[in-house]
């Protein structure tokens, strides 16, 4: 199914992807950023700030951002790199990727400019294929070294996920039969792993909890993570499954109340309904020789789930049974 190219209210071109079951995605060429992903019931699966700004040179607060060639402040460049603050183009020659058949997809490209080279003296081509299919959103990023010397870079896909109120906790799954149980959002698949805690000057710690739940600000980079991570949302009765390749790390971020109030383009209460769980290559930057290419892959999918109904054991998701 072909995509539609429209102009948004900010004047920048946007690509609209749709597929047969009714799901959709919106991709802004500014930043190569996915700003909306809705399922077949027209439910929004990605968070966007109530105060999101669509104005140069700010990235839109929400959706899925491309962080390149740096993540966060893990380097001397602007936070999360410059790719999310550049105008991308449609890619007319996405080879060597095969055609996307009947799925709704778009290929984008960002080439280094003289301005970029002054900031980061490497020449590159950054490509991104975005594919929408039934219940899935797949991104395939590729970076090619078009320079005469090798270089290394960090890369991440910052996924702003729309979730229930992360500040509420379900005390026990045994409460499923109780009246009006409290809800819970949790992340599974990162237990026992080492992580950098950005709130403690990147000190290295080991995750002790069986799953990550939230009662305050979190800003961590988990290291050498598995290829599957599950974000379980009891109130929405769904699990978002993140599958990734070529990106060994995973970042988890929520600013909580005090920091949210200090972020100009975020509403005071927005932190309650958002959670960033990112595919990333941070601890060990990716190295490319001249004309070499790196390829990554991320697939987001949704599964209807509820501990109360017994429809889904998230561990089955993590270990490949679903």
C-alpha positions in Angstrom: 0.0 0.0 0.0 1.7 3.3 -1.1 2.2 6.2 1.3 0.7 9.6 1.2 2.9 12.7 1.3 1.2 15.8 2.9 2.3 19.0 4.4 1.8 19.4 8.2 0.6 22.5 10.0 4.3 23.4 10.6 5.0 23.5 6.9 7.2 20.4 6.9 6.3 17.4 4.7 4.8 14.4 6.4 4.4 10.8 5.2 1.1 9.0 6.2 1.3 5.2 6.3 -1.8 3.1 6.4 -2.6 -0.6 6.2 -5.6 -2.8 5.6 -6.7 -3.4 9.2 -6.9 0.4 9.8 -3.6 1.0 11.7 -1.6 4.1 10.7 1.7 5.9 11.2 2.8 9.5 10.6 6.4 10.3 9.8 7.7 13.8 9.8 10.6 14.4 7.4 12.0 16.9 9.8 14.1 14.6 12.1 13.0 11.5 10.2 10.7 11.2 13.2 7.6 9.0 13.6 5.1 11.2 15.5 2.1 8.9 15.6 1.4 5.1 15.5 -2.2 4.1 15.9 -3.6 0.5 16.0 -6.6 -0.8 14.2 -8.9 0.7 16.9 -7.3 4.1 16.3 -5.7 4.0 19.8 -2.5 6.1 19.9 0.5 3.9 20.9 3.1 6.6 21.0 3.3 9.5 23.5 3.4 13.1 22.3 3.9 15.9 24.8 0.9 18.2 25.4 3.3 21.1 24.9 5.2 19.6 21.9 6.8 22.3 19.8 7.1 21.9 16.0 9.6 24.7 15.4 13.2 24.7 14.2 15.6 23.7 15.6 13.7 21.7 18.3 12.9 18.0 17.9 9.3 17.1 18.6 8.9 15.8 22.2 7.4 12.4 21.6 7.1 9.7 18.9 10.2 7.9 17.9 13.4 10.0 17.6 16.6 9.0 15.7 19.6 9.8 17.9 22.8 10.0 15.9 25.8 10.2 16.1 25.5 10.6 19.9 23.1 9.5 22.6 22.2 12.0 25.4 25.3 13.8 26.6 27.6 10.9 26.1 29.9 13.1 24.0 30.6 16.7 23.0 27.8 17.2 20.5 24.3 18.5 21.1 22.2 16.2 23.2 21.2 13.1 21.3 23.1 14.3 18.2 21.9 16.3 15.3 20.0 13.8 13.1 16.7 14.5 14.9 17.2 18.2 14.1 17.7 17.9 10.3 15.4 17.8 7.4 15.5 14.3 5.8 14.6 13.3 2.2 12.7 10.5 0.6 15.2 7.9 -0.5 14.7 6.9 -4.1 17.4 4.2 -4.1 17.2 2.2 -0.8 19.2 -0.8 -2.1 20.4 -3.3 -1.1 17.2 -3.7 0.8 14.6 -5.6 -1.1 11.3 -4.1 -2.0 8.8 -4.1 0.8 6.1 -6.0 -1.1 2.5 -5.0 -0.2 3.4 -3.6 3.2 3.1 0.1 3.7 6.6 1.6 4.0 8.8 4.6 3.3 12.5 5.0 2.9 14.2 8.1 4.2 17.8 9.4 3.9 19.9 11.9 5.6 23.3 12.9 4.0 26.0 14.8 5.8 26.2 18.5 4.9 29.0 20.9 5.2 27.4 22.3 8.4 27.4 18.7 9.8 31.0 18.2 8.8 32.1 21.3 10.7 30.3 20.0 13.8 31.3 16.3 13.4 34.1 15.9 10.7 32.8 12.7 9.1 30.8 12.1 5.9 28.0 9.7 6.1 24.6 8.5 4.7 22.0 7.6 7.2 19.0 5.7 5.9 15.8 4.6 7.6 13.1 2.3 6.4 9.8 2.5 8.2 7.3 -0.3 7.7 3.8 -0.6 9.0 2.1 -3.9 9.1 -0.7 -5.6 11.1 0.1 -4.9 14.7 3.7 -4.0 14.0 6.0 -1.0 13.3 9.4 -1.9 12.0 12.4 0.4 11.6 15.6 -0.5 9.8 18.3 2.1 10.2 21.5 2.0 8.2 24.7 4.1 8.4 27.2 4.1 5.6 30.7 5.6 5.9 31.2 7.8 2.8 34.4 9.3 4.2 38.0 8.4 3.4 38.7 7.5 7.0 37.1 5.2 9.6 34.8 6.6 12.2 32.6 5.4 15.1 29.2 6.6 16.3 26.5 6.0 18.8 22.9 5.3 17.7 19.5 5.0 19.4 15.9 4.9 18.6 14.2 6.9 21.4 10.7 5.4 21.7 8.2 7.5 23.6 5.6 5.0 24.5 2.0 5.9 25.5 1.2 4.1 28.8 -1.2 4.2 31.7 -0.3 6.2 34.8 3.2 4.9 35.7 2.9 6.4 39.2 0.3 3.8 40.3 1.4 0.3 41.3 -0.5 -3.0 41.3 0.6 -4.4 44.7 0.2 -8.0 43.7 -1.2 -10.0 40.8 -3.4 -11.7 43.4 -5.4 -8.5 43.5 -6.9 -9.3 40.1 -10.1 -10.4 41.6 -10.4 -7.4 43.9 -12.5 -4.4 43.1 -10.8 -1.5 41.3 -7.2 -2.8 41.6 -4.5 -0.2 41.2 -2.8 -0.3 37.8 0.8 -0.9 37.0 3.3 -0.4 34.2 6.4 -2.5 34.2 9.3 -3.4 32.0 10.5 -7.0 31.8 13.6 -8.4 30.2 16.2 -6.2 31.8 16.5 -7.9 35.2 20.0 -8.9 36.5 21.7 -6.6 33.9 24.3 -3.9 34.5 23.3 -0.3 33.8 24.7 3.2 33.8 22.7 5.4 36.1 22.7 8.9 34.6 21.2 10.3 37.8 24.4 9.2 39.6 27.1 10.4 37.3 26.8 7.2 35.1 27.8 4.9 38.0 27.5 1.3 37.0 25.0 -0.8 38.9 23.3 -4.2 38.6 19.5 -4.4 38.3 18.2 -6.2 41.4 14.4 -6.1 40.7 12.4 -8.8 39.0 11.0 -6.1 36.8 11.3 -2.3 36.5 8.5 -0.4 38.0 8.4 3.4 38.7 8.1 5.5 41.8 10.5 8.4 40.7 12.7 9.7 38.0 14.7 7.1 36.1 17.4 7.6 33.5 19.4 4.5 32.8 21.3 2.8 30.0 21.1 -1.0 30.4 24.0 -2.9 28.9 24.2 -6.0 26.7 20.5 -6.4 26.7 18.4 -9.2 25.2 16.8 -8.9 21.8 13.3 -8.7 23.3 12.0 -6.4 26.0 8.3 -6.2 27.2 6.5 -3.2 28.5 3.4 -4.5 30.3 0.5 -2.1 30.8 -2.2 -3.6 33.1 -4.8 -0.8 32.7 -4.6 -0.7 29.0 -4.5 -4.5 29.0 -1.7 -4.6 26.4 1.9 -5.4 26.2 4.3 -3.6 23.8 7.1 -5.9 22.7 10.3 -4.4 21.5 12.6 -6.6 19.4 15.9 -5.3 18.2 19.0 -6.3 16.3 22.4 -4.5 16.1 21.8 -2.4 19.1 23.2 -4.0 22.3 21.9 -1.5 24.8 18.6 -0.2 26.0 17.8 3.1 27.7 14.9 3.7 30.1 13.7 7.2 30.9 11.0 9.0 32.7 11.5 12.5 34.1 8.9 12.3 36.9 7.2 15.3 38.3 9.9 17.8 39.3 11.9 17.4 36.1 8.8 17.4 33.9 7.9 20.8 35.3 11.3 22.1 34.3 11.1 20.9 30.7 9.6 23.7 28.6 8.0 21.5 26.0 6.5 19.0 28.4 3.3 19.3 30.4 3.4 19.1 34.2 1.4 15.8 34.2 2.8 14.3 31.0 5.3 12.2 32.8 2.5 10.0 34.1 1.5 8.6 30.6 4.9 8.3 28.9 7.8 6.0 29.1 10.9 5.9 27.0 12.3 2.4 26.3 15.0 2.8 23.6 17.0 0.5 21.3 20.6 1.8 21.5 24.3 1.3 20.8 26.0 3.4 23.5 28.6 1.6 25.6 30.5 0.3 22.6 30.2 2.7 19.6 29.7 1.3 16.2 32.9 1.5 14.0 32.9 1.7 10.2 35.7 1.6 7.8 35.4 3.7 4.6 32.3 2.6 2.6 31.3 0.0 5.2 27.6 0.0 6.3 26.0 -0.8 9.6 22.4 -2.0 9.8 20.1 -2.3 12.8 16.5 -3.3 13.2 13.7 -2.5 15.7 10.2 -4.0 15.7 7.5 -2.8 18.0 4.4 -4.9 18.3 1.4 -5.0 20.6 -0.3 -8.0 22.2 -3.6 -7.8 24.1 -2.7 -8.9 27.6 -3.9 -9.0 31.2 -2.6 -10.9 34.2 -6.2 -11.0 35.4 -7.5 -12.7 32.2 -4.4 -14.9 31.9 -4.2 -14.1 28.2 -0.5 -13.5 28.3 2.5 -14.6 30.3 5.0 -11.9 29.5 7.8 -14.4 29.9 6.4 -16.3 26.9 6.9 -13.1 24.9 10.4 -12.6 26.1 11.4 -16.2 25.4 10.0 -16.3 21.9 6.7 -18.3 22.3 4.7 -15.3 21.0 
